[in-house]
């Protein structure tokens, strides 16, 4: 059953493609525990109608999340959140995360932040996720 408390929002003028906005929101909901293994996402048609976007945009987001292993297609039902893929050693998981941290560090340095200030931003985001 689709969680009725799921709230998606898109901002067409943000410069971020709508399909990416949807993907980022699903990832954030999974990371925060708002979406858990087995939860169903709204159908492509339902989501497109709700957000007033093209169905192909939603379909692209759902398909890419499926390719990443975050969602699983359930025939006749829609997309379901897959079990957490936290396999591998800590070293392997850190190696997977490192490329995502590189742009953050680069941007922080461009803004003239110290290493500690950049780490403070990361810690702040982590604290927010735990709420």
Steps between C-alpha positions, in 0.01 A plus 500: 500500500624850413588707804247788497737730692752513214534857382680567174562846358666616181637840413514541120702823518772359728729399216500138621313266264169386649590130471816572706295686761275196535798264522665717765179512704459122491864452602457745788179328615676163500803639682283665766285192552184667370500230232596150608537161335172390344339844484330576170545823309211672327443377146651692211155626399404597855827685560485678165143614565580611855805704398362611163800360310539270201463128577825431313684723749378294795563178309859607434558566871346170610693305232831654600436428868420143401829480308681625813339219698292725726164402352355177371217472249202302628290385208153653513578701813780747433837565653609374841798600713756221493688362799792713613808429294754554775704199400873506458773593740522839665793576273293418189208710620731794576651466153150521354425814701828685430410623149189663644702685763748644249263764353394601853859557609584683178201734535577560867856599411373727221284672762809553715393262777755321716508121528332524840225727364433254217483216753259711709266518200511121461441448873204740486342307212553172687331645810203616291460152350477347847204719596 
